[in-house]
């Protein structure tokens, strides 16, 4: 099994120094959302996401992160679901710490082995359950992405 990429040597930053983060809202054929356990907060579930890297496009980074963190394979829908800067501010620069780019991923397989399998577990939830979990997790950026997905399905 290939190891997950680590370190920030190849990370992408915007022209004003904000870290670019890419992630997915992974949707199973039955409409359930796949979430992965947080590496930082035991018992919390989050959406797969991570830093964009210089040798990838934003969609490629999102696909890689989905596999590395959750063992998810799938196809991204054509357009970015949402892009935004988070509210957390770097005290030194006064700028947001991250700029997020989320994509909807139609899940085609859940692999039994993946780079972070020893560190993380997966679980599936309805979209509204996923939204509630992210609200309790106090991860505003992931909540915004999940809310954008729910809104996109109502149209």
C-alpha positions as CSV (number, residue, x, y, z in Angstrom):
1,X,0.0,0.0,0.0
2,X,1.3,3.4,-1.0
3,X,1.8,5.7,2.0
4,X,-0.2,8.9,2.4
5,X,1.7,12.1,1.4
6,X,2.8,14.1,4.3
7,X,4.6,17.4,4.9
8,X,3.9,20.8,3.4
9,X,6.8,21.1,1.0
10,X,4.6,20.7,-2.1
11,X,1.5,22.6,-0.7
12,X,-0.2,25.2,-2.8
13,X,-0.8,28.7,-1.5
14,X,-2.7,31.5,-3.0
15,X,-0.8,34.7,-4.1
16,X,-1.5,36.2,-0.7
17,X,-0.3,33.2,1.2
18,X,-3.5,31.3,2.1
19,X,-3.2,27.5,2.1
20,X,-5.4,25.8,-0.6
21,X,-7.3,22.8,0.7
22,X,-9.4,20.4,-1.5
23,X,-12.0,17.9,-0.4
24,X,-15.0,15.9,-1.3
25,X,-18.6,15.3,-0.3
26,X,-18.6,11.5,-1.0
27,X,-22.0,10.3,-2.0
28,X,-23.0,6.6,-2.3
29,X,-25.5,5.4,-4.9
30,X,-28.2,5.3,-2.2
31,X,-27.6,8.9,-1.3
32,X,-25.7,8.2,2.0
33,X,-22.6,10.4,2.7
34,X,-19.3,8.7,3.6
35,X,-17.5,10.4,6.4
36,X,-14.1,9.6,8.0
37,X,-13.0,9.7,11.6
38,X,-11.0,12.8,12.5
39,X,-7.3,12.4,13.0
40,X,-7.3,15.2,15.6
41,X,-10.6,14.6,17.5
42,X,-11.3,11.0,18.6
43,X,-14.9,10.1,17.9
44,X,-15.6,12.9,15.4
45,X,-16.4,12.3,11.8
46,X,-15.5,14.7,9.0
47,X,-15.4,15.0,5.2
48,X,-12.1,13.9,3.5
49,X,-10.0,16.9,2.7
50,X,-6.4,18.1,2.7
51,X,-3.8,20.4,1.1
52,X,-3.6,20.8,-2.6
53,X,-0.1,20.0,-4.0
54,X,2.0,21.6,-6.7
55,X,1.9,18.5,-9.0
56,X,-1.9,18.2,-9.0
57,X,-4.9,20.1,-10.1
58,X,-7.5,20.9,-7.4
59,X,-9.8,18.0,-8.5
60,X,-6.8,15.6,-8.5
61,X,-5.9,16.7,-4.9
62,X,-9.5,16.1,-3.8
63,X,-9.5,12.6,-5.3
64,X,-6.1,11.8,-3.7
65,X,-7.3,13.0,-0.3
66,X,-10.5,10.9,-0.5
67,X,-8.5,7.8,-1.1
68,X,-5.7,8.5,1.4
69,X,-8.0,9.4,4.3
70,X,-11.0,7.2,3.6
71,X,-10.2,4.6,1.0
72,X,-12.9,6.1,-1.3
73,X,-12.7,5.8,-5.0
74,X,-15.2,7.6,-7.3
75,X,-15.9,10.2,-9.9
76,X,-16.1,13.9,-9.3
77,X,-19.0,15.8,-10.7
78,X,-17.9,18.3,-13.3
79,X,-18.0,21.6,-11.3
80,X,-16.6,22.6,-8.0
81,X,-19.4,22.4,-5.4
82,X,-18.1,25.4,-3.4
83,X,-15.0,27.5,-2.9
84,X,-14.5,29.8,0.1
85,X,-12.0,31.0,2.7
86,X,-12.5,29.9,6.3
87,X,-13.1,32.1,9.2
88,X,-10.0,31.0,11.2
89,X,-7.4,33.8,10.8
90,X,-3.6,33.5,10.9
91,X,-2.5,35.8,13.8
92,X,0.7,36.9,12.0
93,X,-0.8,37.7,8.6
94,X,-4.4,38.6,9.5
95,X,-5.5,36.4,6.6
96,X,-7.6,33.2,6.6
97,X,-5.6,30.1,7.2
98,X,-7.2,28.2,4.3
99,X,-9.1,28.5,1.1
100,X,-11.4,25.5,0.5
101,X,-12.5,23.8,-2.7
102,X,-15.0,21.0,-2.3
103,X,-16.3,18.7,-5.0
104,X,-19.2,16.2,-5.0
105,X,-17.8,12.6,-5.5
106,X,-20.0,9.8,-6.7
107,X,-18.5,6.9,-4.9
108,X,-17.8,3.8,-6.9
109,X,-15.9,1.7,-4.3
110,X,-14.8,1.7,-0.7
111,X,-11.4,0.0,-0.6
112,X,-10.6,-2.4,2.3
113,X,-7.1,-1.1,2.5
114,X,-5.9,2.5,2.2
115,X,-3.0,4.7,3.3
116,X,-4.6,5.9,6.6
117,X,-6.7,2.8,7.3
118,X,-4.8,2.2,10.6
119,X,-5.6,5.8,11.7
120,X,-9.2,6.3,10.5
121,X,-12.5,4.6,10.2
122,X,-15.4,5.3,7.9
123,X,-19.1,5.6,8.5
124,X,-22.1,6.5,6.4
125,X,-24.8,9.0,7.3
126,X,-27.8,10.6,5.6
127,X,-27.1,14.1,4.4
128,X,-29.0,15.7,7.3
129,X,-27.2,13.5,9.8
130,X,-23.8,14.5,8.3
131,X,-24.8,18.1,8.5
132,X,-25.7,17.7,12.2
133,X,-22.4,15.9,12.9
134,X,-20.4,18.7,11.3
135,X,-22.3,21.3,13.3
136,X,-21.4,19.5,16.5
137,X,-17.8,19.1,15.4
138,X,-17.7,22.9,15.1
139,X,-16.0,22.6,11.8
140,X,-17.5,25.6,10.0
141,X,-15.7,24.9,6.7
142,X,-16.9,21.3,6.5
143,X,-20.4,22.4,7.6
144,X,-20.5,25.0,4.7
145,X,-19.5,22.3,2.2
146,X,-22.2,19.9,3.4
147,X,-24.8,22.6,3.4
148,X,-23.8,23.5,-0.2
149,X,-24.3,19.8,-1.2
150,X,-27.8,19.7,0.4
151,X,-28.8,23.0,-1.2
152,X,-27.5,21.7,-4.6
153,X,-29.8,18.6,-4.3
154,X,-32.8,20.8,-3.6
155,X,-32.6,22.6,-6.9
